[in-house]
């Protein structure tokens, strides 16, 4: 029961997922639309419980057992609770039951997202440019012909993307564009076939119950 | 110099500097910002799922007495909570099975169509490909590149004869592709960095226009 029921469900829903592409009839299409937009959407929404639950549990344990840097877990939990309360009761545009504006100063969820989450995320990714440059400096050595090709392609792409390059070599932006649209497309397309066949095989293995890693054990 | 008076701009600027402080070394200021980011992002996700998915798709119609058949669906979704109750934690496999089964099933025809059929169609050379001479030449280069790249990943045969230079040509295409992808990714990160620096110097400190 604990194993067989999920395996039967995965087989049935797998067939349901693939059928609308094989049966283009209106009934099959509208059933697929309803299944995707109502049933699956609702069930998938609840999966957030797993992510948030795991984070809360991890940081609660960290605080309870005073693990290394446990103090910061308070910041995470408090910010999570405050943001959730503001968002759930204040509404997305601050139109909910909870007032999210005091004397013209608004602190609704959208404002928090724009002025806190977006700068934090953008800076986090912007900082990657420094680490990529440092990693590239250490790893990229023109040891052989292939490594030199990679280096040159990367250099041309980077130089060709800045306006200054067209003043130095007028044809460089065009050449960078060519690398991106011709050799890059060929390599990506060739690898894409392998990736597609791999994902096909994995999907079939999941539907047929050969791949059972997602069950999280056999008990 | 025209320093911002909006308190939210100050909050953004302090958080930006907090993350950038990691470039010096790992420090408490960075750690606070990092944990704040995870907390706020999760809080926003909860809000978004509640207001944009659960309210319109489930709670509103059921509260109006319509689509009552969604109640058992919600119960199936709620089985995700059983993950945290050891005795019945196996029940979490039911919603996972439904979502994953559908995803796997739907991805099979999509992968065949988008990643195989359409890509083969785009690679095939026809007479119309040569309507423009340059387009025709580059189409031939792409065709050779695709075959060479595939041959490089074909490990079921020893690399000798025609197979050897073909797979070597594949490496050349792959290296050019990886180099281009790397350069493109670096430039995307650089543009983000420019965005953050512009924010600090223009929106916060008012040093540039």
Contacts between the chains, C-beta under 8 A, distances in Angstrom:
chain1	res1	chain2	res2	distance
A	2	B	90	4.4
A	2	B	93	7.5
A	5	B	93	7.7
A	5	B	94	6.9
A	5	B	97	7.9
A	6	B	93	3.9
A	6	B	94	6.2
A	6	B	96	7.3
A	6	B	97	4.0
A	7	B	97	7.5
A	9	B	94	6.4
A	9	B	97	4.0
A	9	B	98	5.8
A	9	B	101	6.1
A	10	B	97	4.5
A	10	B	98	8.0
A	10	B	100	6.3
A	10	B	101	3.7
A	10	B	104	7.4
A	11	B	101	6.8
A	12	B	101	7.0
A	13	B	97	7.0
A	13	B	98	5.1
A	13	B	101	3.3
A	13	B	102	4.4
A	13	B	105	6.5
A	14	B	101	4.3
A	14	B	102	7.0
A	14	B	104	5.3
A	14	B	105	3.6
A	15	B	105	6.1
A	16	B	101	7.8
A	16	B	102	6.3
A	16	B	105	6.5
A	17	B	101	6.8
A	17	B	102	4.1
A	17	B	103	6.9
A	17	B	104	7.0
A	17	B	105	2.8
A	17	B	106	3.7
A	17	B	107	7.7
A	17	B	108	7.9
A	18	B	105	4.1
A	18	B	106	6.6
A	18	B	108	5.3
A	18	B	109	5.9
A	19	B	105	7.9
A	21	B	106	7.9
A	21	B	109	3.6
A	21	B	110	7.6
A	21	B	113	7.8
A	22	B	109	7.3
A	35	B	102	7.3
A	36	B	102	7.7
A	37	B	57	7.6
A	38	B	57	6.1
A	38	B	67	7.7
A	38	B	70	6.7
A	38	B	73	7.4
A	39	B	73	5.3
A	39	B	98	7.9
A	40	B	98	7.3
A	40	B	99	6.4
A	40	B	102	5.8
A	41	B	53	6.1
A	41	B	57	5.6
A	42	B	53	7.3
A	42	B	54	7.1
A	42	B	57	5.7
A	42	B	58	5.3
A	42	B	70	6.7
A	42	B	73	5.3
A	42	B	74	6.1
A	42	B	77	5.4
A	43	B	73	6.6
A	43	B	76	5.9
A	43	B	77	4.4
A	43	B	95	5.0
A	43	B	98	5.7
A	43	B	99	5.9
A	44	B	99	5.4
A	45	B	49	4.9
A	45	B	53	4.4
A	45	B	54	5.6
A	45	B	57	7.8
A	45	B	77	6.8
A	46	B	74	7.9
A	46	B	77	3.4
A	46	B	78	6.1
A	46	B	79	7.9
A	46	B	80	4.7
A	46	B	95	6.5
A	47	B	80	5.8
A	47	B	95	7.1
A	47	B	96	7.9
A	47	B	99	6.9
A	48	B	45	6.1
A	48	B	46	6.6
A	48	B	49	5.2
A	49	B	80	4.4
A	49	B	81	5.8
A	49	B	83	7.6
A	50	B	80	5.7
A	50	B	83	6.0
A	50	B	92	7.7
A	51	B	42	7.4
A	51	B	45	7.8
A	52	B	42	5.5
A	52	B	45	7.4
A	52	B	46	6.4
A	53	B	81	7.8
A	53	B	83	6.8
A	53	B	84	5.8
A	55	B	38	7.1
A	55	B	42	6.2
A	57	B	84	7.2
A	69	B	31	6.6
A	72	B	31	5.0
A	72	B	32	6.6
A	72	B	34	7.8
A	72	B	35	4.6
A	73	B	35	7.2
A	75	B	32	5.7
A	75	B	35	4.4
A	75	B	36	5.9
A	75	B	39	6.8
A	76	B	35	4.1
A	76	B	36	7.4
A	76	B	38	5.5
A	76	B	39	4.3
A	77	B	39	6.9
A	78	B	39	7.2
A	79	B	35	7.4
A	79	B	36	5.2
A	79	B	39	3.1
A	79	B	40	5.4
A	79	B	43	6.8
A	80	B	38	7.9
A	80	B	39	4.1
A	80	B	40	7.7
A	80	B	42	5.1
A	80	B	43	5.0
A	81	B	43	7.5
A	82	B	43	7.2
A	83	B	39	6.6
A	83	B	40	5.1
A	83	B	42	7.6
A	83	B	43	2.5
A	83	B	44	6.2
A	83	B	46	7.9
A	83	B	47	7.3
A	84	B	42	7.9
A	84	B	43	4.4
A	84	B	46	4.9
A	84	B	47	6.6
A	86	B	43	7.7
A	86	B	47	7.9
A	87	B	43	6.1
A	87	B	44	6.5
A	87	B	46	6.6
A	87	B	47	2.7
A	87	B	48	7.8
A	87	B	50	7.5
A	87	B	51	7.5
A	88	B	46	7.0
A	88	B	47	6.0
A	88	B	50	5.8
A	88	B	51	8.0
A	91	B	51	6.8
A	92	B	47	6.6
A	92	B	48	7.6
A	92	B	51	5.1
A	92	B	52	7.6
A	105	B	7	7.1
A	109	B	43	7.8
A	109	B	44	6.4
A	109	B	47	5.2
A	111	B	8	6.5
A	112	B	40	6.4
A	112	B	44	7.5
A	113	B	40	7.6
A	113	B	44	5.3
A	115	B	8	4.0
A	115	B	9	7.5
A	115	B	11	5.7
A	115	B	12	4.9
A	116	B	11	6.4
A	116	B	12	7.1
A	116	B	15	6.3
A	116	B	36	7.2
A	116	B	40	5.4
A	117	B	37	6.9
A	117	B	40	4.9
A	117	B	41	5.6
A	117	B	44	6.0
A	119	B	12	4.3
A	119	B	15	5.4
A	119	B	16	5.1
A	119	B	196	7.4
A	119	B	199	7.2
A	120	B	15	5.4
A	120	B	16	7.9
A	120	B	19	6.3
A	120	B	33	6.2
A	120	B	36	6.9
A	120	B	37	4.1
A	120	B	40	7.4
A	121	B	37	6.8
A	121	B	41	7.5
A	122	B	192	5.5
A	122	B	195	6.4
A	122	B	196	6.0
A	123	B	15	7.4
A	123	B	16	4.8
A	123	B	19	4.0
A	123	B	20	6.3
A	123	B	196	5.3
A	124	B	19	5.8
A	124	B	37	7.0
A	125	B	189	6.3
A	125	B	192	5.2
A	126	B	189	6.3
A	126	B	192	4.0
A	126	B	193	4.0
A	126	B	195	7.1
A	126	B	196	4.8
A	127	B	19	6.3
A	127	B	20	6.6
A	127	B	22	6.6
A	127	B	23	6.7
A	127	B	193	7.8
A	128	B	189	5.0
A	129	B	186	6.3
A	129	B	189	3.7
A	129	B	190	5.1
A	129	B	192	7.3
A	129	B	193	5.1
A	130	B	23	6.1
A	132	B	182	7.9
A	132	B	185	7.3
A	132	B	186	5.4
A	132	B	189	6.3
A	133	B	186	7.2
A	136	B	182	7.4
A	136	B	186	7.6
A	146	B	171	5.5
A	146	B	172	7.0
A	146	B	175	4.9
A	147	B	175	7.6
A	149	B	172	6.2
A	149	B	175	4.3
A	149	B	176	5.9
A	149	B	179	6.6
A	150	B	175	4.4
A	150	B	176	7.5
A	150	B	178	5.6
A	150	B	179	4.1
A	150	B	182	7.5
A	151	B	179	6.7
A	152	B	179	6.9
A	153	B	175	7.0
A	153	B	176	4.8
A	153	B	177	7.9
A	153	B	178	7.6
A	153	B	179	2.7
A	153	B	180	5.1
A	153	B	182	8.0
A	153	B	183	6.7
A	154	B	179	4.2
A	154	B	180	7.3
A	154	B	182	4.6
A	154	B	183	4.1
A	154	B	186	7.4
A	155	B	179	8.0
A	155	B	183	7.1
A	156	B	183	7.2
A	157	B	179	6.9
A	157	B	180	5.1
A	157	B	182	7.6
A	157	B	183	2.7
A	157	B	184	5.7
A	157	B	187	7.1
A	158	B	183	4.5
A	158	B	186	5.8
A	158	B	187	5.8
A	161	B	183	7.5
A	161	B	184	7.7
A	161	B	187	4.4
A	162	B	187	7.9
A	176	B	180	8.0
A	176	B	183	7.9
A	178	B	138	7.8
A	179	B	176	6.2
A	179	B	179	7.8
A	179	B	180	4.9
A	180	B	180	5.2
A	180	B	184	6.9
A	181	B	138	7.7
A	182	B	138	5.0
A	182	B	141	5.6
A	182	B	142	6.1
A	182	B	145	7.7
A	183	B	141	7.4
A	183	B	145	6.0
A	183	B	172	8.0
A	183	B	173	5.3
A	183	B	176	4.0
A	183	B	177	6.1
A	183	B	180	7.3
A	184	B	176	6.6
A	184	B	177	4.4
A	184	B	180	4.3
A	184	B	181	6.8
A	185	B	142	5.8
A	185	B	145	7.8
A	186	B	141	6.9
A	186	B	142	4.6
A	186	B	143	7.9
A	186	B	144	7.4
A	186	B	145	2.5
A	186	B	146	5.2
A	186	B	148	7.8
A	186	B	149	6.4
A	186	B	173	5.1
A	186	B	177	7.4
A	187	B	145	6.3
A	187	B	149	5.2
A	187	B	173	4.4
A	187	B	174	4.8
A	187	B	176	6.7
A	187	B	177	3.0
A	187	B	178	7.5
A	188	B	177	5.8
A	189	B	119	5.4
A	189	B	122	7.6
A	189	B	123	6.4
A	189	B	142	7.3
A	189	B	145	7.8
A	189	B	146	5.0
A	189	B	149	7.5
A	190	B	145	6.7
A	190	B	146	4.6
A	190	B	147	7.6
A	190	B	148	7.3
A	190	B	149	2.6
A	190	B	150	4.8
A	190	B	152	7.7
A	190	B	153	7.5
A	190	B	170	7.1
A	190	B	173	7.2
A	190	B	174	7.9
A	191	B	149	6.3
A	191	B	153	7.3
A	191	B	174	7.6
A	191	B	177	8.0
A	192	B	115	5.6
A	192	B	119	6.0
A	193	B	115	7.2
A	193	B	116	6.5
A	193	B	119	6.8
A	193	B	146	7.9
A	193	B	150	6.1
A	194	B	150	7.4
A	194	B	153	5.4
A	195	B	115	7.0
A	196	B	111	4.8
A	196	B	112	7.6
A	196	B	115	3.3
A	196	B	116	5.3
A	196	B	119	8.0
A	197	B	116	7.7
A	199	B	107	6.5
A	199	B	111	5.4
A	199	B	115	7.8
A	200	B	107	8.0
A	200	B	108	6.0
A	200	B	111	5.3
A	200	B	112	6.9
A	202	B	104	7.7
A	203	B	104	4.0
A	203	B	105	7.2
A	203	B	107	5.2
A	203	B	108	5.1
A	203	B	111	7.4
A	204	B	104	7.9
A	204	B	108	7.0
A	206	B	100	6.4
A	206	B	101	7.3
A	206	B	104	4.5
A	207	B	101	6.4
A	207	B	104	5.3
A	207	B	105	6.1
A	214	B	96	6.4
A	214	B	100	6.0
A	215	B	93	5.9
A	216	B	93	7.5
A	219	B	90	7.3
